[in-house]
Amino acid sequence: MSTKQGMNIDQMLNMEGQKSADRVLIWGLLFALAVIPLLTRAAIFPFFSPVITGTSLDTGMKADIFTYYKFIWLMLVVAFAICVFVYKMLAKGYQIQPSYINFPLLIMFVFVLLSGVFAEYKTLAMFGQYNRHEGTLTYLGYFILFFIAANILYTEKKMNLLIYALYPLLFINAGLGLAYFYGYDILNNAFFQGILLPAGLSKESLNGFVSSTINNPNYVSGIAGMLVVLFLTKALLSDQGKKKALDIICAVVAFALLLSSLSTSGFVTFVVLLPLIFVMVLLRQNKKAALLPALATLIAFPFVFFAMNSHNSLVWKESLGFFFGTSSGAMEGKNSVGESIGWKDFVQKHSPFSVHVASAATESGNADDEFNLPPQGWAAGTGRVYIWSKTLELIQANPFLGYGMDTLAYYFPQDDPYKNSGINDPNTIVDKPHNMYIGLAFGSGVIMLLAFLALIVRHAWQHMILFKRRIQTERQAILASLFAGWCAYLVQAMFNDSVIGTGFIFWILFGVSVSLLREERTES
């Protein structure tokens, strides 16, 4: 970056103005990270469907508690950030920095925009499904925040503030998750009813429960897996005692949140990332400083695990049970008589590349029935392999621009008889692919997905170059922590969809790490 050496007075004033704009932008990002994930309140609004099905996909008044206000406030933050960034460029002379992100991001932006413009169901593609709000506008907002975050200068204090901004998401959701895990439903509390329900809407009008500010335990598990990895890596690499202790506490709380979700993806992500965390420790200059936090987590994590498992044995089944073939989560199936079988047995019997994972069951059933559905059961990954195979068929039919973001529910073969053996219920509406990468290809085409993968590879390679020189400074420790958390998000995304409550967190921190990498290259 430029320095004040050789600058005239106008250039120096512009540089100070850019720094002031950066401070305003950072406060906007802090607000997004700290507040938007927590916005949870019932909203009732009209939804106009392009089809008539006699299901929840039809036109009518819809209610949403988890995504409506997040979408509104995310769009407001994006608009605010655009205004400040344009001011920074036009009034203060900021020039967009050359970067490995620019071209892939341009391709992604263009194809997401075109997919929305040319989608068959344009309004739906622009705004997304009424209970998800992950349409074209949301993704363009992600990309804008990513780009702006990558073009901001961060002091060490500001870097730490961005990490601290994750605390409300972590601690509030851990409190909600553990409360529900131990049998307390916040909907029975008048205070929380007042927060969640607008006047005139009674508790009885809501179905289900509220155990987080994110709309699905799978997504809670995914973001918890990312937070465990991020804070654990930071605790192991930081040289600052108080921050190290706080990071250990955050890692333990995130681990408890992960287990309370009773979903497998976050735990699998954590285990997959352990070798990377170990390598990060080996790369740090003072390896002995990692011994104390490592010992603390080796004591705290098993304690939390066994304490929670003693209350609910599903904790084992949805975590370590995955690796011992007893999980009901990510890679387990059930046979035609409903017997639970582990993922190893299941994979031997059902190829993950098969389009109809339960086609062998089509001959069974009562011949006198009007319809001979396959026996009830789960495809591998609690139905994920079935959903993936069907979605990939749709992608093959329209690979260039896709169908529009968040429109899968209206193209998926909802009347397919194999749903009975793929997702255990032919009446279940499939509205998302349970895989972020497949979702991107379906929504905006294969070229957009390839651009995203190219961006991932380039970003990872930049970190490999940096870490060759070992991790020596606090900024490098934060960079390594962000990289580990970034990798964790990408791993859990193989089992989960992007969701508005956590997706923008990934993109903002992604942009922050791009800026920090640029600073590292400049100083070296």
C-alpha positions as CSV (number, residue, x, y, z in Angstrom):
1,M,0.0,0.0,0.0
2,S,1.0,3.6,-0.4
3,T,2.9,5.4,2.3
4,K,3.2,9.1,3.1
5,Q,6.7,9.3,1.7
6,G,6.8,11.3,-1.5
7,M,3.1,12.4,-1.2
8,N,1.9,16.0,-1.6
9,I,-0.6,17.5,0.8
10,D,-3.6,16.6,-1.4
11,Q,-2.5,12.9,-1.5
12,M,-2.0,12.9,2.3
13,L,-5.4,14.3,2.9
14,N,-7.0,11.7,0.6
15,M,-5.1,9.0,2.4
16,E,-6.5,10.2,5.7
17,G,-10.0,10.4,4.2
18,Q,-9.6,6.8,3.0
19,K,-8.7,5.7,6.5
20,S,-11.8,7.5,7.9
21,A,-14.0,5.8,5.3
22,D,-12.4,2.5,6.2
23,R,-13.3,3.1,9.9
24,V,-16.9,3.7,9.0
25,L,-17.0,0.6,6.8
26,I,-15.5,-1.6,9.5
27,W,-18.2,-0.4,11.9
28,G,-20.7,-1.4,9.3
29,L,-19.2,-4.9,9.0
30,L,-19.0,-5.2,12.8
31,F,-22.8,-4.4,13.0
32,A,-23.5,-7.1,10.4
33,L,-21.4,-9.7,12.2
34,A,-22.7,-8.9,15.7
35,V,-26.3,-8.2,15.1
36,I,-27.8,-9.7,11.8
37,P,-27.3,-13.3,12.9
38,L,-29.4,-12.6,16.0
39,L,-32.4,-11.1,14.2
40,T,-35.2,-13.6,14.9
41,R,-38.8,-12.5,15.0
42,A,-42.0,-13.8,13.3
43,A,-43.0,-11.9,10.2
44,I,-46.2,-12.5,8.1
45,F,-46.3,-11.5,4.5
46,P,-47.8,-12.4,1.2
47,F,-46.0,-14.9,-1.0
48,F,-46.8,-15.4,-4.7
49,S,-45.9,-18.8,-6.1
50,P,-45.5,-19.6,-9.7
51,V,-47.2,-23.0,-9.3
52,I,-50.3,-24.5,-7.8
53,T,-49.4,-27.8,-5.9
54,G,-51.7,-28.0,-2.9
55,T,-48.6,-27.8,-0.7
56,S,-46.6,-25.2,1.3
57,L,-45.1,-24.0,-2.1
58,D,-48.4,-22.4,-3.1
59,T,-49.4,-18.7,-3.0
60,G,-50.7,-17.3,0.3
61,M,-49.8,-15.5,3.5
62,K,-46.6,-17.0,4.8
63,A,-44.8,-16.7,8.2
64,D,-41.1,-16.8,8.7
65,I,-39.2,-16.3,11.9
66,F,-35.5,-16.7,11.0
67,T,-34.7,-15.1,7.7
68,Y,-37.0,-12.2,6.8
69,Y,-35.5,-9.5,9.1
70,K,-32.0,-10.8,8.4
71,F,-32.6,-10.2,4.7
72,I,-33.9,-6.7,5.2
73,W,-31.0,-5.7,7.4
74,L,-28.4,-7.3,5.2
75,M,-29.7,-5.4,2.2
76,L,-29.5,-2.1,4.3
77,V,-25.9,-2.9,5.3
78,V,-25.0,-3.6,1.7
79,A,-26.5,-0.4,0.6
80,F,-24.7,1.6,3.3
81,A,-21.4,-0.1,2.5
82,I,-21.8,0.7,-1.2
83,C,-22.4,4.4,-0.5
84,V,-19.4,4.7,1.8
85,F,-17.1,2.8,-0.6
86,V,-18.2,4.9,-3.6
87,Y,-17.5,8.0,-1.5
88,K,-14.1,6.5,-0.7
89,M,-13.3,6.1,-4.4
90,L,-14.8,9.2,-5.9
91,A,-14.2,11.7,-3.1
92,K,-11.0,10.4,-1.6
93,G,-9.3,8.9,-4.7
94,Y,-9.1,5.3,-3.6
95,Q,-8.1,3.0,-6.4
96,I,-9.2,-0.7,-6.4
97,Q,-6.3,-2.9,-5.7
98,P,-5.1,-5.5,-8.2
99,S,-6.0,-8.9,-6.7
100,Y,-6.4,-12.5,-7.5
101,I,-10.0,-12.2,-6.4
102,N,-11.1,-9.6,-9.0
103,F,-11.6,-11.7,-12.1
104,P,-13.2,-14.8,-10.5
105,L,-15.5,-12.5,-8.4
106,L,-16.5,-10.6,-11.6
107,I,-17.5,-13.9,-13.3
108,M,-19.5,-15.0,-10.2
109,F,-21.2,-11.6,-10.0
110,V,-22.2,-11.6,-13.7
111,F,-23.5,-15.2,-13.7
112,V,-25.5,-14.8,-10.6
113,L,-27.0,-11.6,-11.9
114,L,-27.8,-13.2,-15.3
115,S,-29.3,-16.3,-13.8
116,G,-31.7,-14.1,-11.9
117,V,-32.5,-11.9,-14.9
118,F,-33.2,-14.9,-17.2
119,A,-34.7,-17.2,-14.6
120,E,-38.1,-18.6,-15.4
121,Y,-39.4,-17.5,-12.0
122,K,-37.7,-14.1,-11.8
123,T,-39.2,-12.8,-8.6
124,L,-38.6,-16.0,-6.8
125,A,-35.0,-16.1,-8.0
126,M,-34.4,-12.5,-7.0
127,F,-35.6,-12.8,-3.4
128,G,-35.5,-16.6,-2.8
129,Q,-37.9,-18.9,-1.1
130,Y,-40.1,-17.2,1.5
131,N,-38.4,-19.1,4.4
132,R,-34.8,-18.9,3.1
133,H,-34.3,-15.5,1.3
134,E,-31.2,-16.8,-0.4
135,G,-31.9,-15.4,-3.9
136,T,-29.9,-13.4,-6.4
137,L,-30.0,-10.2,-4.3
138,T,-28.6,-12.0,-1.2
139,Y,-25.7,-13.5,-3.2
140,L,-24.9,-10.2,-4.9
141,G,-24.9,-8.7,-1.4
142,Y,-22.5,-11.4,-0.2
143,F,-20.1,-10.6,-3.1
144,I,-20.3,-6.8,-2.5
145,L,-19.5,-7.2,1.2
146,F,-16.6,-9.6,0.3
147,F,-15.2,-7.2,-2.3
148,I,-15.4,-4.1,0.0
149,A,-14.0,-6.0,3.0
150,A,-11.0,-7.0,0.8
151,N,-10.4,-3.3,0.0
152,I,-10.1,-2.1,3.6
153,L,-7.0,-1.6,5.7
154,Y,-7.2,-3.2,9.1
155,T,-5.2,-2.4,12.2
156,E,-4.5,-5.1,14.7
157,K,-7.2,-3.6,17.0
158,K,-9.8,-3.7,14.2
159,M,-8.9,-7.3,13.3
160,N,-9.6,-8.3,16.9
161,L,-12.8,-6.4,16.9
162,L,-14.0,-8.4,13.9
163,I,-13.3,-11.6,15.9
164,Y,-15.1,-10.2,19.0
165,A,-18.1,-9.4,16.8
166,L,-18.7,-13.2,16.5
167,Y,-19.2,-13.5,20.3
168,P,-23.0,-12.6,20.3
169,L,-23.6,-15.2,17.7
170,L,-21.6,-17.8,19.6
171,F,-22.8,-17.1,23.2
172,I,-26.4,-16.4,22.5
173,N,-26.9,-19.4,20.3
174,A,-25.0,-21.6,22.8
175,G,-27.3,-20.4,25.5
176,L,-30.4,-21.1,23.5
177,G,-29.1,-24.5,22.2
178,L,-28.1,-25.7,25.7
179,A,-31.3,-24.5,27.2
180,Y,-33.3,-26.5,24.7
181,F,-30.9,-29.5,25.0
182,Y,-31.6,-29.7,28.7
183,G,-35.4,-29.4,28.2
184,Y,-36.2,-25.6,28.4
185,D,-38.4,-24.2,25.6
186,I,-38.0,-20.4,25.4
187,L,-41.4,-20.2,23.8
188,N,-42.9,-20.9,27.2
189,N,-41.2,-17.7,28.5
190,A,-43.3,-14.4,28.2
191,F,-40.1,-12.3,27.7
192,F,-39.0,-14.4,24.7
193,Q,-42.5,-14.6,23.3
194,G,-42.5,-10.8,23.3
195,I,-39.2,-10.7,21.3
196,L,-40.2,-13.5,18.8
197,L,-43.9,-12.8,18.3
198,P,-45.5,-9.6,17.1
199,A,-48.8,-8.4,18.7
200,G,-51.7,-10.5,17.7
201,L,-49.7,-13.7,17.1
202,S,-50.0,-16.3,19.7
203,K,-47.5,-19.0,20.6
204,E,-50.0,-21.7,19.4
205,S,-49.7,-20.3,15.9
206,L,-46.1,-21.5,15.7
207,N,-45.1,-25.0,15.0
208,G,-41.9,-26.5,16.4
209,F,-39.4,-24.9,18.7
210,V,-36.7,-22.2,18.8
211,S,-33.3,-23.5,19.9
212,S,-31.2,-20.9,18.0
213,T,-31.3,-17.8,15.9
214,I,-30.5,-19.9,12.8
215,N,-33.2,-21.8,11.1
216,N,-32.0,-25.4,11.2
217,P,-29.9,-27.5,13.5
218,N,-27.8,-28.6,10.5
219,Y,-26.8,-24.9,10.0
220,V,-26.1,-24.5,13.7
221,S,-23.8,-27.5,13.6
222,G,-22.0,-26.1,10.5
223,I,-21.3,-22.7,11.9
224,A,-20.4,-24.1,15.3
225,G,-17.8,-26.4,13.5
226,M,-16.4,-23.3,11.9
227,L,-16.2,-21.4,15.2
228,V,-14.6,-24.3,17.1
229,V,-11.8,-24.5,14.5
230,L,-11.3,-20.7,14.3
231,F,-11.1,-20.1,18.1
232,L,-9.1,-23.2,18.8
233,T,-6.6,-22.3,16.1
234,K,-6.4,-18.8,17.4
235,A,-5.8,-20.0,21.0
236,L,-3.0,-22.3,19.9
237,L,-1.3,-19.6,17.8
238,S,-1.7,-16.4,19.8
239,D,1.0,-15.2,22.1
240,Q,-1.2,-12.9,24.1
241,G,-2.2,-14.5,27.4
242,K,-5.6,-12.9,28.1
243,K,-6.8,-13.3,24.5
244,K,-5.5,-16.9,24.5
245,A,-7.7,-17.7,27.6
246,L,-10.7,-16.0,26.0
247,D,-10.2,-18.0,22.8
248,I,-10.1,-21.3,24.7
249,I,-13.4,-20.4,26.4
250,C,-14.9,-19.5,23.0
251,A,-13.7,-22.8,21.5
252,V,-15.2,-24.8,24.4
253,V,-18.5,-22.9,24.2
254,A,-18.6,-23.5,20.4
255,F,-17.9,-27.2,21.0
256,A,-20.9,-27.3,23.3
257,L,-23.0,-25.5,20.8
258,L,-21.9,-28.0,18.1
259,L,-22.9,-31.0,20.3
260,S,-26.2,-29.4,21.3
261,S,-27.3,-29.2,17.7
262,L,-27.4,-33.0,17.5
263,S,-26.3,-32.8,13.9
264,T,-23.2,-34.5,12.4
265,S,-21.8,-32.1,9.9
266,G,-20.1,-29.8,12.3
267,F,-18.4,-32.5,14.2
268,V,-17.1,-34.2,11.1
269,T,-15.8,-30.8,9.9
270,F,-14.0,-30.4,13.2
271,V,-12.3,-33.8,13.0
272,V,-11.4,-33.2,9.3
273,L,-9.7,-29.9,10.2
274,L,-7.7,-31.3,13.1
275,P,-4.7,-32.2,10.9
276,L,-4.6,-28.7,9.5
277,I,-4.7,-27.2,13.0
278,F,-1.8,-29.4,14.0
279,V,0.2,-28.2,10.9
280,M,-0.5,-24.6,11.9
281,V,1.0,-25.2,15.3
282,L,4.1,-26.8,13.7
283,L,4.4,-23.7,11.6
284,R,4.4,-21.2,14.5
285,Q,7.8,-20.0,15.7
286,N,7.2,-20.6,19.4
287,K,5.6,-24.1,19.5
288,K,5.8,-24.4,23.3
289,A,3.3,-21.6,23.7
290,A,0.7,-23.9,22.2
291,L,1.1,-26.5,24.9
292,L,-1.1,-24.9,27.6
293,P,-4.1,-24.2,25.4
294,A,-3.8,-27.6,23.8
295,L,-3.8,-29.2,27.3
296,A,-6.8,-27.1,28.4
297,T,-8.9,-28.1,25.4
298,L,-7.8,-31.8,25.7
299,I,-9.4,-31.6,29.2
300,A,-12.4,-29.4,28.5
301,F,-13.6,-31.0,25.3
302,P,-14.0,-34.5,26.6
303,F,-15.5,-33.2,29.8
304,V,-18.2,-31.3,27.8
305,F,-18.7,-34.3,25.6
306,F,-19.3,-36.8,28.3
307,A,-21.4,-34.4,30.4
308,M,-23.7,-33.8,27.5
309,N,-23.7,-37.4,26.3
310,S,-24.8,-38.6,29.8
311,H,-27.9,-36.4,29.4
312,N,-28.7,-37.5,25.8
313,S,-27.0,-40.4,24.1
314,L,-27.7,-38.8,20.7
315,V,-24.6,-36.7,21.3
316,W,-22.5,-39.8,20.7
317,K,-24.5,-41.0,17.8
318,E,-24.4,-37.6,16.0
319,S,-20.6,-37.2,16.5
320,L,-18.3,-40.1,17.1
321,G,-21.0,-42.4,16.0
322,F,-20.4,-41.3,12.5
323,F,-17.0,-42.8,12.5
324,F,-18.1,-46.0,14.2
325,G,-21.1,-46.7,12.0
326,T,-23.8,-45.9,14.5
327,S,-24.7,-42.3,13.4
328,S,-28.2,-41.4,12.3
329,G,-26.6,-38.4,10.7
330,A,-24.5,-37.6,7.7
331,M,-23.8,-41.0,6.1
332,E,-26.2,-43.5,7.6
333,G,-29.1,-45.1,6.0
334,K,-32.0,-47.4,6.9
335,N,-32.9,-50.6,5.1
336,S,-36.4,-51.5,3.7
337,V,-37.7,-52.7,7.1
338,G,-36.5,-49.6,9.0
339,E,-33.4,-51.1,10.5
340,S,-30.6,-48.7,11.1
341,I,-27.3,-49.5,9.4
342,G,-24.0,-47.7,9.5
343,W,-22.5,-45.7,6.7
344,K,-19.9,-48.4,5.9
345,D,-22.5,-51.0,5.3
346,F,-24.7,-48.6,3.5
347,V,-22.0,-47.5,1.0
348,Q,-21.2,-51.1,0.2
349,K,-24.9,-51.7,-0.8
350,H,-25.6,-48.3,-2.5
351,S,-23.2,-46.6,-4.8
352,P,-23.1,-42.9,-4.2
353,F,-23.0,-42.4,-8.0
354,S,-26.3,-44.2,-8.5
355,V,-29.2,-42.0,-9.7
356,H,-31.8,-44.2,-8.0
357,V,-30.2,-45.2,-4.8
358,A,-33.1,-47.5,-3.8
359,S,-34.1,-48.8,-7.3
360,A,-33.6,-52.4,-6.2
361,A,-36.6,-52.1,-4.0
362,T,-39.1,-51.3,-6.8
363,E,-40.3,-54.9,-7.1
364,S,-41.4,-55.1,-3.5
365,G,-44.9,-54.1,-2.2
366,N,-48.4,-55.3,-2.7
367,A,-49.2,-55.9,-6.3
368,D,-52.8,-55.0,-5.7
369,D,-51.9,-51.5,-4.7
370,E,-52.6,-48.8,-7.2
371,F,-49.1,-47.4,-6.7
372,N,-46.1,-49.6,-5.7
373,L,-43.9,-47.2,-3.9
374,P,-40.4,-48.4,-2.9
375,P,-40.1,-49.3,0.8
376,Q,-39.5,-46.4,3.2
377,G,-35.8,-45.7,4.0
378,W,-33.0,-43.3,3.9
379,A,-30.4,-42.8,1.2
380,A,-26.9,-42.2,2.3
381,G,-26.4,-39.0,4.2
382,T,-30.0,-39.0,5.6
383,G,-31.2,-38.6,2.0
384,R,-28.5,-36.3,0.8
385,V,-27.2,-38.7,-1.9
386,Y,-30.7,-39.0,-3.3
387,I,-31.2,-35.3,-3.4
388,W,-27.7,-34.7,-4.9
389,S,-28.3,-37.2,-7.7
390,K,-31.6,-35.7,-8.7
391,T,-30.3,-32.1,-8.5
392,L,-27.3,-33.1,-10.6
393,E,-29.7,-34.4,-13.3
394,L,-31.3,-30.9,-13.3
395,I,-27.9,-29.2,-13.6
396,Q,-27.0,-31.4,-16.6
397,A,-30.2,-30.2,-18.3
398,N,-29.3,-26.5,-17.8
399,P,-25.6,-26.1,-17.0
400,F,-24.9,-22.6,-18.3
401,L,-27.0,-20.2,-16.3
402,G,-28.9,-22.6,-14.0
403,Y,-32.4,-22.0,-12.9
404,G,-32.1,-19.0,-10.5
405,M,-30.9,-19.0,-6.9
406,D,-33.1,-20.7,-4.3
407,T,-35.6,-22.1,-6.8
408,L,-34.9,-25.9,-6.4
409,A,-38.3,-26.6,-4.8
410,Y,-40.1,-25.7,-8.1
411,Y,-37.9,-27.9,-10.3
412,F,-37.2,-30.9,-8.1
413,P,-39.3,-34.0,-9.1
414,Q,-41.5,-33.8,-6.0
415,D,-43.7,-36.6,-7.3
416,D,-40.8,-39.0,-7.7
417,P,-41.7,-42.4,-6.1
418,Y,-38.1,-42.9,-5.1
419,K,-38.5,-40.2,-2.5
420,N,-40.0,-42.8,-0.3
421,S,-36.8,-44.8,-0.1
422,G,-34.5,-41.7,-0.6
423,I,-35.8,-39.4,2.1
424,N,-38.2,-41.7,3.9
425,D,-41.4,-39.8,3.0
426,P,-42.9,-39.2,-0.4
427,N,-44.7,-36.1,0.9
428,T,-41.6,-34.2,2.0
429,I,-41.0,-31.1,-0.1
430,V,-37.3,-30.9,-1.2
431,D,-36.5,-27.2,-1.4
432,K,-32.7,-27.2,-1.1
433,P,-29.8,-29.5,-2.2
434,H,-28.0,-29.8,1.2
435,N,-24.7,-28.9,-0.5
436,M,-23.6,-25.4,-1.1
437,Y,-21.6,-26.2,-4.2
438,I,-24.4,-28.1,-5.9
439,G,-26.7,-25.3,-4.9
440,L,-24.4,-22.7,-6.7
441,A,-24.3,-24.8,-9.9
442,F,-28.1,-25.3,-9.8
443,G,-28.8,-21.7,-9.2
444,S,-26.3,-19.9,-11.5
445,G,-24.6,-22.6,-13.6
446,V,-21.5,-24.6,-13.8
447,I,-19.3,-21.6,-14.9
448,M,-20.2,-19.7,-11.8
449,L,-19.3,-22.8,-9.6
450,L,-15.9,-23.1,-11.5
451,A,-15.2,-19.5,-10.8
452,F,-15.9,-20.0,-7.1
453,L,-13.7,-23.0,-7.0
454,A,-10.9,-21.1,-8.8
455,L,-11.2,-18.4,-6.2
456,I,-10.9,-21.0,-3.4
457,V,-7.8,-22.5,-4.9
458,R,-6.1,-19.2,-5.4
459,H,-6.9,-18.1,-1.9
460,A,-5.6,-21.3,-0.4
461,W,-2.4,-21.1,-2.5
462,Q,-1.8,-17.5,-1.2
463,H,-1.8,-18.9,2.3
464,M,0.5,-21.7,1.4
465,I,3.0,-19.2,0.1
466,L,2.7,-17.1,3.3
467,F,3.0,-20.0,5.7
468,K,6.3,-21.1,4.1
469,R,7.9,-18.3,6.2
470,R,6.3,-19.7,9.4
471,I,3.8,-17.9,11.7
472,Q,5.6,-15.3,13.7
473,T,3.4,-12.3,14.3
474,E,0.0,-11.7,15.8
475,R,-1.4,-10.7,12.4
476,Q,-0.1,-13.9,10.9
477,A,-1.7,-15.9,13.7
478,I,-5.1,-14.2,13.0
479,L,-4.6,-14.9,9.3
480,A,-4.0,-18.6,10.1
481,S,-7.0,-18.7,12.3
482,L,-9.3,-17.1,9.7
483,F,-7.9,-19.5,7.1
484,A,-8.7,-22.5,9.3
485,G,-12.2,-21.2,9.9
486,W,-12.6,-20.6,6.2
487,C,-11.6,-24.2,5.4
488,A,-14.0,-25.4,8.0
489,Y,-16.9,-23.5,6.5
490,L,-16.0,-25.0,3.0
491,V,-15.9,-28.5,4.4
492,Q,-19.3,-28.3,6.2
493,A,-20.7,-26.7,3.0
494,M,-20.4,-30.1,1.4
495,F,-23.2,-31.3,3.7
496,N,-25.1,-28.1,4.2
497,D,-26.6,-25.2,2.2
498,S,-25.6,-21.6,2.4
499,V,-28.0,-19.8,4.7
500,I,-28.5,-16.1,5.2
501,G,-27.9,-16.2,8.9
502,T,-24.3,-17.3,8.5
503,G,-23.4,-17.0,4.8
504,F,-22.4,-13.4,4.9
505,I,-20.1,-14.1,7.9
506,F,-18.1,-16.4,5.6
507,W,-17.9,-13.8,2.9
508,I,-16.9,-10.9,5.1
509,L,-14.2,-12.8,6.9
510,F,-13.0,-14.1,3.5
511,G,-12.6,-10.5,2.4
512,V,-10.8,-9.5,5.6
513,S,-8.3,-12.3,5.0
514,V,-7.7,-11.2,1.4
515,S,-6.8,-7.7,2.7
516,L,-4.5,-9.1,5.4
517,L,-2.7,-11.2,2.9
518,R,-2.1,-8.2,0.7
519,E,-0.6,-6.4,3.7
520,E,1.6,-9.3,4.4
521,R,2.9,-9.4,0.8
522,T,3.5,-5.7,0.8
523,E,5.5,-5.7,4.0
524,S,7.6,-8.7,3.0
